[in-house]
């Protein structure tokens, strides 16, 4: 089960090693499935469905599949989405304020930027973007939209640059709009909430001995995966002050990556976007579940 099929990069490599069985690929982005499907549509092993990985249980049920041998989730925005100006994910090119991974979803970046209260904006900028100037950004956005609603990514990026201005220094620096765009994108797509739901669903459908592999790209996502694996790898999750176990929790996973696997220097040179990627892997124990 590939919960984030994207353009099929992982699928192409994994299918080389799949000697039997089926490869179920999900993606909530119809454009991604259309592009990827062209190369794989004639492979009888491949089943593609437009769906969020949080809904993988429903997809598998509809396919008549009760268990899977492995689950892969590559969290976050895809290269296809970043490179398409019309999708509004990137501040490096002008496009509409969209940022929806599923373009049939009702909430867009425009709704967030132009309709959320100053307090709500400040909250998501701080929680999802970990931006130290969250309040200043929220205040500036509300003031600016009173004159004219925000329509494009470059308008929003320009405001972020004014609020988050930093003198030029040697070495690589994040663009002043990086955290702002991350926060809005995560709010639009409810990424952390979906990740938590998807992890629980993946554990439920894994066979004993099956493995779950999750790739994350920033600390908030990685923390959720790390804590989920840690909780599901121990028999008791009671608070330490309780003298004996009352939770009846049983370990369902064995963590195979005590430290996350990261990209090598060679890979980051070839693909700069891999520099922040972290891979964590765990194996389902016999009798394990959610």
Backbone bond lengths (Angstrom), bond angles and torsions (degrees), N, CA, C in turn:
res aa  C-N    CA-C-N  psi(-1)  N-CA   C-N-CA  omega(-1)  CA-C   N-CA-C  phi
1 X - - - 1.451 - - 1.523 109.13 -
2 X 1.312 116.32 116.83 1.465 122.87 175.88 1.523 106.21 -104.80
3 X 1.316 116.24 106.95 1.458 120.41 -174.51 1.506 114.64 -78.92
4 X 1.332 117.19 -13.67 1.467 121.70 -179.33 1.521 108.14 -137.04
5 X 1.308 116.06 77.18 1.458 122.04 -170.42 1.524 112.97 -63.33
6 X 1.331 117.50 -38.72 1.462 121.03 179.19 1.512 112.05 58.68
7 X 1.319 115.93 -129.83 1.464 120.91 178.66 1.530 112.53 -94.23
8 X 1.328 115.64 9.58 1.452 119.35 175.17 1.505 116.03 82.24
9 X 1.326 117.58 17.74 1.466 120.58 -179.98 1.517 112.90 -62.73
10 X 1.341 116.07 -47.56 1.459 119.44 177.01 1.524 110.47 -65.92
11 X 1.323 116.20 -40.01 1.463 120.42 -178.88 1.522 111.56 -59.29
12 X 1.326 116.79 -43.34 1.463 120.51 -178.09 1.526 111.42 -58.39
13 X 1.333 116.24 -40.40 1.464 119.68 -179.56 1.530 111.62 -75.53
14 X 1.324 116.30 -42.50 1.460 119.48 -177.23 1.523 111.89 -69.30
15 X 1.335 117.14 -33.25 1.462 120.09 179.46 1.534 111.83 -66.54
16 X 1.333 116.53 -25.09 1.462 119.62 175.64 1.534 110.84 -64.60
17 X 1.325 115.59 -25.36 1.464 121.15 -175.16 1.536 112.35 -105.11
18 X 1.327 116.51 -2.90 1.462 120.88 -178.29 1.522 109.12 -89.04
19 X 1.329 116.03 100.86 1.463 120.26 -176.01 1.523 112.11 -81.99
20 X 1.318 117.85 -23.81 1.459 121.98 177.00 1.531 108.43 -156.29
21 X 1.319 116.37 167.91 1.454 119.85 179.15 1.514 112.60 96.09
22 X 1.330 116.05 -166.48 1.458 122.15 -175.97 1.527 110.84 -126.89
23 X 1.302 114.73 156.21 1.463 122.48 179.92 1.536 106.90 -121.59
24 X 1.324 116.80 107.93 1.456 121.44 -179.24 1.527 108.66 -97.06
25 X 1.314 115.76 119.17 1.461 120.70 -179.01 1.514 111.63 -113.26
26 X 1.320 115.95 128.52 1.461 121.92 177.90 1.519 110.04 -114.89
27 X 1.311 116.01 145.53 1.464 121.17 167.91 1.517 107.21 -157.91
28 X 1.341 115.98 137.69 1.461 118.82 179.55 1.519 112.17 -80.24
29 X 1.336 116.48 -10.03 1.463 122.21 -178.41 1.528 110.07 -93.78
30 X 1.327 116.22 111.01 1.464 120.83 -178.86 1.525 111.88 -62.18
31 X 1.349 117.57 -34.84 1.465 120.80 179.19 1.522 111.27 -62.13
32 X 1.340 115.83 -42.15 1.466 119.97 -179.70 1.526 110.75 -62.36
33 X 1.317 117.06 -45.68 1.462 120.63 -179.22 1.521 111.66 -64.61
34 X 1.333 115.98 -35.82 1.462 119.54 179.26 1.519 110.84 -65.44
35 X 1.339 116.28 -44.30 1.465 120.44 179.61 1.530 110.76 -66.30
36 X 1.331 116.19 -48.22 1.465 120.51 -176.16 1.519 111.55 -69.35
37 X 1.329 115.79 -35.26 1.449 119.84 -175.69 1.510 113.88 -63.49
38 X 1.312 117.54 -25.96 1.465 120.50 -179.03 1.516 111.36 -60.90
39 X 1.325 115.83 -39.96 1.463 119.56 -177.11 1.531 112.35 -81.09
40 X 1.338 117.19 -23.40 1.454 119.95 -171.93 1.523 114.30 -116.12
41 X 1.336 116.53 0.38 1.462 119.24 -172.50 1.527 113.06 -62.83
42 X 1.334 118.11 -25.33 1.458 121.00 -178.24 1.528 112.89 -93.48
43 X 1.345 117.40 0.21 1.460 120.39 178.82 1.528 108.26 -84.20
44 X 1.326 118.95 114.13 1.467 121.32 -175.61 1.523 113.67 -66.32
45 X 1.320 116.53 -14.88 1.471 119.29 -179.82 1.518 112.69 -80.65
46 X 1.326 116.92 -16.63 1.460 121.44 -170.69 1.529 111.74 -96.91
47 X 1.329 115.49 130.48 1.461 123.12 173.82 1.525 107.35 -122.11
48 X 1.324 117.62 119.64 1.459 121.65 -179.04 1.532 110.02 -111.57
49 X 1.318 116.09 137.66 1.450 121.43 177.55 1.537 109.63 -139.87
50 X 1.331 116.25 140.28 1.463 119.81 173.94 1.520 108.50 -83.06
51 X 1.315 116.33 109.34 1.466 121.51 -178.58 1.516 109.25 -167.82
52 X 1.300 115.41 155.45 1.459 122.06 172.82 1.520 108.72 -79.47
53 X 1.335 117.97 143.66 1.461 119.48 -177.93 1.519 112.47 -64.43
54 X 1.334 117.48 -17.70 1.458 119.91 175.20 1.527 110.95 -65.38
55 X 1.329 116.95 -21.17 1.468 122.23 -179.08 1.520 112.53 -102.14
56 X 1.335 117.05 21.79 1.466 119.57 -174.96 1.525 112.55 -63.63
57 X 1.344 117.61 -27.87 1.460 119.65 178.10 1.521 111.01 -62.86
58 X 1.339 116.63 -44.46 1.462 120.75 179.35 1.528 110.90 -63.69
59 X 1.337 116.07 -41.95 1.466 119.97 -179.47 1.518 110.69 -61.99
60 X 1.326 116.83 -47.52 1.459 120.37 -178.46 1.523 111.62 -65.47
61 X 1.323 116.42 -37.92 1.469 120.00 177.71 1.519 110.68 -60.89
62 X 1.334 115.99 -43.76 1.465 120.36 179.47 1.529 111.84 -65.89
63 X 1.335 116.33 -26.01 1.467 120.48 178.58 1.530 112.19 -88.52
64 X 1.327 116.35 -4.58 1.452 119.95 -178.34 1.509 113.59 75.79
65 X 1.346 116.49 25.41 1.467 121.96 -179.57 1.526 108.62 -109.01
66 X 1.324 116.99 124.00 1.464 120.66 -177.51 1.524 113.03 -99.54
67 X 1.345 117.42 -25.32 1.457 121.42 -178.02 1.521 110.04 -141.75
68 X 1.336 115.87 154.53 1.461 121.07 175.49 1.524 109.05 -131.89
69 X 1.330 115.45 157.56 1.467 121.29 -178.83 1.519 112.55 -84.72
70 X 1.337 116.29 -25.03 1.462 118.57 -179.46 1.514 110.14 -158.72
71 X 1.316 114.70 153.98 1.464 122.20 176.50 1.523 108.15 -131.59
72 X 1.333 115.37 130.83 1.459 121.85 176.14 1.525 108.81 -118.88
73 X 1.331 116.41 132.52 1.460 120.88 175.25 1.528 109.02 -133.78
74 X 1.315 116.00 121.75 1.468 123.49 179.23 1.527 105.88 -110.73
75 X 1.330 115.64 98.83 1.460 120.97 -166.04 1.535 111.83 -80.80
76 X 1.341 114.93 148.01 1.458 119.57 172.79 1.513 113.27 106.22
77 X 1.332 114.67 -169.12 1.458 121.70 -175.69 1.527 110.34 -80.55
78 X 1.338 116.90 144.41 1.460 121.12 -177.92 1.522 111.30 -91.23
79 X 1.324 115.72 164.45 1.467 120.33 177.80 1.524 111.09 -62.35
80 X 1.332 116.66 -36.52 1.462 120.14 178.65 1.520 110.68 -60.19
81 X 1.327 116.20 -42.91 1.464 120.66 -179.74 1.525 111.27 -69.24
82 X 1.328 116.85 -41.90 1.459 120.65 -179.58 1.522 112.01 -65.27
83 X 1.319 115.74 -37.07 1.460 119.78 -174.34 1.520 113.90 -84.17
84 X 1.325 117.22 -7.54 1.459 121.19 -179.97 1.522 109.70 -99.71
85 X 1.328 117.10 108.62 1.467 121.39 -177.25 1.521 111.80 -59.66
86 X 1.326 117.34 -32.40 1.464 120.73 -176.20 1.522 113.08 -68.63
87 X 1.345 116.74 -14.64 1.464 119.71 -179.91 1.519 112.44 -87.00
88 X 1.342 117.27 -17.20 1.456 120.87 173.73 1.509 116.53 74.97
89 X 1.340 118.03 20.58 1.465 120.14 -179.79 1.523 112.59 -85.12
90 X 1.323 117.15 -25.57 1.459 120.96 -171.28 1.523 111.85 -106.16
91 X 1.324 115.11 139.82 1.467 120.69 175.53 1.527 111.06 -90.06
92 X 1.326 117.12 -0.73 1.460 120.89 -177.47 1.521 113.09 -89.13
93 X 1.320 116.33 -4.14 1.460 120.92 175.57 1.524 108.60 -148.26
94 X 1.312 115.59 150.05 1.462 120.26 -175.50 1.522 110.84 -77.10
95 X 1.315 115.54 133.30 1.456 121.42 178.10 1.511 109.57 -162.45
96 X 1.321 117.60 173.05 1.462 120.87 179.59 1.526 111.05 -69.37
97 X 1.308 116.47 153.81 1.457 120.90 177.42 1.530 108.51 -79.34
98 X 1.330 115.10 88.49 1.461 120.62 -176.46 1.528 110.75 -115.51
99 X 1.332 117.61 -80.41 1.470 125.57 176.63 1.522 114.00 68.28
100 X 1.319 119.32 14.45 1.460 120.66 177.44 1.531 109.73 -83.68
101 X 1.317 116.93 124.56 1.464 120.01 174.13 1.528 110.16 -71.38
102 X 1.317 115.63 -36.82 1.458 122.01 172.59 1.520 106.78 -105.43
103 X 1.319 117.10 108.08 1.453 120.10 -172.00 1.526 114.06 -74.30
104 X 1.321 116.81 -1.41 1.459 119.48 172.50 1.528 111.77 -91.49
105 X 1.342 116.52 -6.03 1.463 120.58 179.77 1.529 110.40 -67.50
106 X 1.330 118.43 147.04 1.462 121.07 -175.15 1.524 114.95 -76.47
107 X 1.337 117.98 -27.82 1.463 121.21 -174.38 1.515 110.85 -95.27
108 X 1.334 116.63 126.04 1.465 121.97 177.23 1.526 109.64 -118.71
109 X 1.333 115.37 172.49 1.467 120.13 177.13 1.525 110.78 -62.37
110 X 1.316 117.66 -33.30 1.460 121.38 178.24 1.521 110.92 -60.97
111 X 1.334 116.69 -41.88 1.462 120.48 177.28 1.528 110.98 -60.64
112 X 1.330 115.31 -45.47 1.467 119.67 -178.37 1.524 110.91 -62.80
113 X 1.323 116.44 -51.50 1.468 121.20 -174.36 1.530 111.96 -67.57
114 X 1.309 117.06 -39.68 1.469 120.07 -172.96 1.522 115.14 -95.29
115 X 1.338 118.08 -12.12 1.456 119.81 -174.66 1.525 114.84 -121.97
116 X 1.328 118.35 -24.05 1.464 119.55 -179.18 1.523 110.68 -69.02
117 X 1.321 116.05 148.61 1.461 120.81 176.76 1.525 110.39 -69.59
118 X 1.317 115.43 162.49 1.463 119.76 178.44 1.520 110.78 -59.61
119 X 1.327 116.86 -39.87 1.456 121.28 -179.65 1.532 111.27 -64.53
120 X 1.330 116.13 -43.08 1.468 120.06 -179.34 1.521 110.68 -67.94
121 X 1.322 117.73 -40.89 1.464 120.77 177.59 1.522 110.71 -60.74
122 X 1.322 115.69 -46.34 1.458 120.18 179.89 1.527 111.13 -58.81
123 X 1.319 115.23 -40.04 1.467 120.38 -178.90 1.525 111.57 -63.41
124 X 1.334 117.74 -47.51 1.474 118.95 -177.44 1.524 111.41 -72.63
125 X 1.344 117.62 -31.68 1.468 119.70 177.51 1.525 110.35 -64.70
126 X 1.331 116.01 -35.92 1.457 120.74 -179.53 1.530 111.22 -78.51
127 X 1.339 116.89 -46.52 1.463 120.46 -174.88 1.524 112.58 -73.67
128 X 1.324 117.63 -42.37 1.454 120.99 -175.15 1.527 113.54 -95.96
129 X 1.335 115.99 -28.19 1.457 119.02 -179.95 1.514 113.44 -103.56
130 X 1.335 116.27 -13.05 1.475 122.14 -177.08 1.525 109.89 49.33
131 X 1.346 114.13 42.44 1.469 121.10 -176.51 1.527 109.73 -91.51
132 X 1.317 115.85 123.47 1.466 120.78 -178.19 1.524 112.56 -66.56
133 X 1.317 116.67 -19.41 1.464 120.24 179.00 1.529 110.86 -107.14
134 X 1.324 115.69 35.32 1.464 120.87 -177.63 1.525 111.69 -58.11
135 X 1.321 116.99 -45.84 1.469 120.00 -178.18 1.513 111.67 -66.74
136 X 1.311 115.97 -41.42 1.466 119.95 179.97 1.523 110.83 -64.98
137 X 1.325 117.22 -39.76 1.457 121.05 178.25 1.522 110.76 -64.59
138 X 1.323 116.64 -45.76 1.464 120.62 -179.62 1.529 110.52 -61.70
139 X 1.320 116.15 -43.69 1.466 120.49 -179.53 1.525 110.98 -63.80
140 X 1.323 116.53 -41.49 1.466 120.88 -179.37 1.531 111.53 -67.24
141 X 1.321 117.03 -38.18 1.463 120.94 179.55 1.522 110.62 -65.72
142 X 1.328 116.66 -46.19 1.467 120.44 -179.44 1.522 111.22 -62.72
143 X 1.313 116.33 -40.78 1.462 120.11 179.24 1.530 111.26 -65.69
144 X 1.335 116.51 -42.50 1.468 120.67 -177.88 1.520 112.24 -68.44
145 X 1.328 117.28 -38.85 1.466 119.84 -176.43 1.531 112.42 -73.39
146 X 1.332 116.94 -14.14 1.462 119.71 174.24 1.524 110.87 -66.40
147 X 1.323 115.31 -28.83 1.464 120.44 178.75 1.530 110.89 -86.71
148 X 1.341 115.46 -39.78 1.471 120.54 -177.90 1.527 109.19 -162.69
149 X 1.333 117.89 129.01 1.461 119.76 178.91 1.531 111.03 -61.41
150 X 1.315 116.43 147.64 1.464 121.16 175.44 1.531 108.82 -72.81
151 X 1.325 115.71 134.99 1.461 120.62 -178.67 1.517 113.20 -120.40
152 X 1.331 118.21 -29.78 1.464 120.75 -173.89 1.523 112.45 -127.56
153 X 1.335 114.37 161.77 1.456 120.76 -179.70 1.521 111.97 -66.22
154 X 1.340 116.84 -36.30 1.467 117.71 -177.58 1.527 111.53 -70.86
155 X 1.330 118.21 -28.45 1.459 120.16 174.87 1.524 110.50 -64.02
156 X 1.320 116.00 -43.38 1.457 120.65 -179.86 1.520 111.13 -70.08
157 X 1.329 117.08 -39.72 1.464 121.19 179.15 1.525 111.04 -63.64
158 X 1.332 116.16 -37.75 1.471 120.16 179.63 1.520 110.44 -64.53
159 X 1.336 116.50 -40.83 1.466 119.54 177.68 1.528 110.58 -64.50
160 X 1.327 117.33 -43.02 1.459 120.36 179.16 1.521 111.26 -61.09
161 X 1.318 115.73 -36.49 1.464 119.83 179.89 1.519 111.01 -66.59
162 X 1.341 116.66 -38.24 1.472 119.91 178.16 1.523 111.20 -66.67
163 X 1.318 116.54 -43.99 1.469 120.62 -177.05 1.519 111.32 -73.33
164 X 1.323 116.06 -39.98 1.468 121.37 -176.26 1.518 112.31 -101.27
165 X 1.310 117.47 30.37 1.474 121.18 -176.28 1.520 110.68 -57.27
166 X 1.341 115.28 133.20 1.461 122.03 176.50 1.518 109.01 -132.94
167 X 1.315 117.66 133.66 1.470 119.86 176.72 1.528 110.27 -60.01
168 X 1.307 116.13 145.11 1.466 120.86 -179.41 1.522 110.62 -62.65
169 X 1.315 116.21 134.16 1.457 122.55 177.15 1.523 108.83 -131.53
170 X 1.324 114.06 161.63 1.459 118.68 177.49 1.530 109.67 -70.72
171 X 1.321 115.70 149.49 1.458 120.26 179.14 1.515 112.24 92.22
172 X 1.337 115.10 169.38 1.464 120.79 -177.91 1.519 110.76 -71.60
173 X 1.335 115.61 137.38 1.448 122.17 176.38 1.516 109.23 -131.53
174 X 1.322 115.40 147.73 1.450 118.64 175.18 1.517 109.83 -72.23
175 X 1.309 115.73 144.10 1.465 120.61 174.80 1.531 108.17 -63.69
176 X 1.333 117.96 142.27 1.476 120.58 -178.18 1.527 113.86 -57.74
177 X 1.339 117.89 -18.20 1.467 120.46 -178.46 1.529 112.84 -96.08
178 X 1.327 118.13 -2.14 1.462 121.24 -173.80 1.524 112.14 -56.83
179 X 1.311 117.13 -53.94 1.466 120.94 -176.50 1.525 111.77 -68.34
180 X 1.327 116.15 -35.46 1.462 120.65 179.01 1.527 110.57 -62.55
181 X 1.320 117.39 -49.22 1.456 121.19 -179.04 1.529 110.92 -65.86
182 X 1.319 116.83 -37.14 1.470 120.34 177.18 1.521 110.23 -60.37
183 X 1.328 116.55 -46.61 1.461 121.07 -177.32 1.528 111.73 -62.91
184 X 1.323 116.40 -44.80 1.464 120.15 -179.57 1.522 110.58 -64.89
185 X 1.331 116.74 -43.44 1.469 120.94 179.45 1.522 111.19 -60.99
186 X 1.322 116.80 -41.55 1.459 120.67 -179.43 1.519 111.35 -67.84
187 X 1.324 117.41 -34.93 1.464 120.95 176.74 1.524 110.29 -69.22
188 X 1.318 117.24 -45.36 1.464 121.41 -178.94 1.525 110.76 -58.53
189 X 1.322 116.85 -42.85 1.466 121.30 -174.38 1.525 113.84 -100.35
190 X 1.345 116.89 1.85 1.471 121.59 178.69 1.531 110.60 49.73
191 X 1.325 115.77 48.75 1.460 121.04 -168.35 1.525 114.78 -65.34
192 X 1.325 117.66 -39.93 1.464 118.55 -178.21 1.525 111.21 -71.21
193 X 1.327 116.46 -39.58 1.455 120.22 178.97 1.524 110.88 -64.83
194 X 1.323 115.83 -41.15 1.467 121.52 178.68 1.530 110.85 -65.46
195 X 1.326 117.15 -38.82 1.457 121.16 179.68 1.530 110.92 -62.04
196 X 1.323 117.24 -45.36 1.462 120.93 179.70 1.530 110.94 -61.26
197 X 1.314 116.39 -43.55 1.465 120.49 178.84 1.522 111.06 -65.53
198 X 1.335 116.69 -41.10 1.449 120.86 -179.08 1.518 112.99 -65.78
199 X 1.327 117.70 -37.72 1.461 121.08 178.23 1.529 111.15 -63.05
200 X 1.323 116.14 -43.60 1.467 120.22 179.33 1.529 110.83 -64.44
201 X 1.332 116.33 -41.53 1.464 120.25 179.27 1.522 111.29 -65.42
202 X 1.337 116.14 -40.22 1.473 120.40 -179.91 1.517 110.91 -62.71
203 X 1.323 116.82 -43.40 1.460 120.63 179.60 1.525 110.82 -62.92
204 X 1.321 115.88 -35.96 1.460 120.53 -177.78 1.526 112.18 -66.87
205 X 1.341 117.54 -34.45 1.475 119.55 -175.28 1.529 113.41 -95.30
206 X 1.324 117.91 -9.46 1.465 120.00 -179.67 1.529 111.64 -69.09
207 X 1.326 115.83 138.11 1.452 120.74 171.80 1.531 109.36 -73.76
208 X 1.337 118.31 155.22 1.468 119.57 170.28 1.524 109.69 -55.96
209 X 1.307 116.61 130.67 1.458 121.39 -175.46 1.515 113.17 89.42
210 X 1.334 116.30 -10.32 1.462 120.34 177.16 1.517 111.00 -74.16
211 X 1.317 115.48 160.41 1.471 119.35 -174.84 1.521 112.28 -124.76
212 X 1.313 114.70 145.63 1.453 121.99 174.16 1.521 108.72 -116.42
213 X 1.324 116.39 129.28 1.464 122.66 179.72 1.521 108.37 -123.62
214 X 1.324 115.63 127.85 1.457 120.46 -176.95 1.526 109.50 -128.23
215 X 1.340 115.43 128.34 1.465 121.84 177.08 1.519 107.83 -108.34
216 X 1.326 116.20 125.30 1.466 121.25 178.33 1.526 109.38 -119.61
217 X 1.352 114.54 165.19 1.460 119.10 -175.68 1.527 113.93 -128.10
218 X 1.312 118.27 -1.14 1.464 118.53 170.97 1.522 109.75 -152.47
219 X 1.308 115.74 167.87 1.459 121.88 -167.39 1.521 113.75 -63.26
220 X 1.324 118.71 -33.01 1.462 120.29 -178.60 1.523 110.87 -64.58
221 X 1.328 116.64 -45.03 1.464 120.96 177.80 1.531 110.32 -65.12
222 X 1.326 115.88 -47.87 1.460 120.07 -176.43 1.523 111.31 -61.27
223 X 1.332 116.32 -36.44 1.469 120.26 179.36 1.528 111.03 -63.60
224 X 1.326 116.81 -40.34 1.463 120.63 179.55 1.524 110.37 -63.94
225 X 1.334 116.82 -45.83 1.461 121.11 179.82 1.527 110.69 -63.94
226 X 1.321 116.61 -45.52 1.466 121.57 -179.65 1.523 110.69 -60.04
227 X 1.325 117.42 -46.65 1.463 120.92 -178.54 1.522 111.80 -68.24
228 X 1.343 116.80 -36.15 1.463 119.86 178.16 1.520 110.29 -64.96
229 X 1.330 116.70 -47.70 1.469 120.57 178.85 1.537 110.68 -60.69
230 X 1.314 115.40 -41.83 1.471 119.36 -178.34 1.523 110.71 -63.96
231 X 1.328 116.63 -45.97 1.475 120.43 -179.68 1.514 111.19 -62.04
232 X 1.343 116.25 -42.07 1.457 119.45 -175.52 1.527 113.10 -81.83
233 X 1.320 117.94 1.83 1.464 120.86 179.43 1.529 112.62 -105.44
234 X 1.340 117.38 5.47 1.468 121.08 179.85 1.527 110.16 -125.50
235 X 1.330 115.68 158.08 1.463 120.85 -177.21 1.526 113.39 -83.91
236 X 1.292 117.99 -23.87 1.460 119.95 -177.11 1.523 109.96 -133.60
237 X 1.335 115.63 133.16 1.466 120.15 178.37 1.526 110.57 -120.23
238 X 1.344 116.64 21.57 1.461 120.50 177.74 1.529 110.34 -68.60
239 X 1.334 118.14 150.37 1.465 120.95 174.90 1.529 110.49 -57.14
240 X 1.322 118.26 146.37 1.474 121.22 -174.98 1.522 114.19 -61.65
241 X 1.347 117.45 -22.55 1.464 118.94 -178.33 1.530 113.13 -76.91
242 X 1.336 117.83 -12.54 1.457 121.06 177.55 1.532 109.15 -80.68
243 X 1.339 118.47 124.11 1.470 120.73 -171.84 1.528 114.48 -70.04
244 X 1.323 118.21 -24.90 1.463 119.37 178.26 1.536 109.19 -142.00
245 X 1.306 115.22 156.79 1.463 120.81 -173.68 1.525 112.17 -67.62
246 X 1.332 114.96 131.60 1.457 120.91 176.79 1.536 111.89 -123.89
247 X 1.330 116.89 0.91 1.462 119.48 -173.06 1.531 114.03 -92.90
248 X 1.345 116.71 -20.90 1.466 121.80 -177.85 1.529 112.70 57.73
249 X 1.318 115.95 23.24 1.469 119.66 179.14 1.528 109.36 -76.88
250 X 1.333 116.32 138.02 1.458 121.33 178.75 1.527 110.08 -120.50
251 X 1.318 115.35 140.34 1.469 120.04 179.77 1.523 110.06 -60.90
252 X 1.330 116.41 136.14 1.461 121.27 179.45 1.524 112.36 -122.67
253 X 1.334 116.81 -8.98 1.465 120.38 -178.41 1.521 110.96 -133.09
254 X 1.318 114.82 150.39 1.464 121.96 167.01 1.522 106.98 -113.59
255 X 1.312 116.96 122.59 1.463 121.28 -179.23 1.525 109.18 -75.06
256 X 1.311 117.14 126.35 1.463 121.76 -179.00 1.525 112.43 -99.34
257 X 1.322 117.52 -15.42 1.469 121.66 179.24 1.525 108.38 -121.91
258 X 1.321 116.64 93.05 1.468 119.77 -179.64 1.519 110.64 -61.78
259 X 1.317 115.83 -33.86 1.462 122.14 171.61 1.515 107.33 -120.32
260 X 1.327 118.17 144.91 1.469 119.16 -178.07 1.519 111.85 -65.09
261 X 1.318 115.75 145.92 1.460 121.71 174.78 1.524 108.03 -80.82
262 X 1.324 116.68 131.11 1.463 121.03 -179.63 1.532 110.24 -121.01
263 X 1.312 114.97 165.91 1.465 120.27 -176.87 1.530 111.20 -70.96
264 X 1.315 115.69 146.46 1.459 121.42 176.64 1.525 110.01 -76.85
265 X 1.321 116.07 169.19 1.460 120.28 177.73 1.522 110.76 -61.40
266 X 1.318 115.89 -38.41 1.466 120.22 179.98 1.533 110.22 -62.60
267 X 1.333 115.88 -44.16 1.467 119.34 -178.83 1.523 111.80 -66.45
268 X 1.323 116.91 -41.16 1.468 118.83 -179.07 1.527 111.60 -67.71
269 X 1.334 116.29 -29.70 1.463 119.05 175.15 1.527 110.79 -67.98
270 X 1.323 115.80 -39.75 1.460 120.55 179.76 1.526 111.89 -76.34
271 X 1.316 115.94 -33.35 1.462 121.57 -177.67 1.529 109.26 -139.22
272 X 1.338 117.97 88.77 1.469 121.17 -176.64 1.526 114.13 -56.56
273 X 1.316 117.28 -26.69 1.469 119.74 -178.71 1.528 112.43 -69.29
274 X 1.336 116.83 -13.31 1.464 119.88 -179.56 1.525 112.57 -82.43
275 X 1.323 117.10 -6.57 1.467 119.19 -172.23 1.532 113.14 -63.63
276 X 1.330 118.00 -27.16 1.470 119.91 -179.21 1.525 112.66 -102.36
277 X 1.332 117.76 5.28 1.469 121.02 -177.40 1.524 111.52 -74.33
278 X 1.341 115.20 139.61 1.462 121.95 175.28 1.523 108.88 -132.06
279 X 1.326 115.86 128.95 1.457 121.85 -179.85 1.523 110.14 -108.98
280 X 1.341 115.78 127.11 1.462 121.82 174.64 1.533 108.45 -122.61
281 X 1.334 115.48 139.10 1.463 121.12 -176.68 1.525 110.21 -132.34
282 X 1.349 116.45 140.55 1.463 121.79 176.18 1.513 109.36 -141.11
283 X 1.334 115.86 157.18 1.460 122.24 -177.50 1.521 110.03 -117.02
284 X 1.324 116.67 138.35 1.467 122.53 -179.22 1.517 109.82 -73.15
285 X 1.328 116.31 130.65 1.452 121.93 177.31 1.534 110.51 -85.26
286 X 1.297 116.57 155.59 1.461 120.63 176.74 1.526 109.16 -61.72
287 X 1.317 116.45 129.90 1.466 119.99 179.77 1.498 113.85 80.64
288 X 1.359 116.94 3.01 1.472 119.88 -179.00 1.511 111.90 -79.17
289 X 1.328 115.76 153.64 1.468 120.92 178.31 1.499 110.01 -169.03
290 X 1.331 117.30 -173.92 1.460 121.63 179.46 1.501 109.46 -97.52
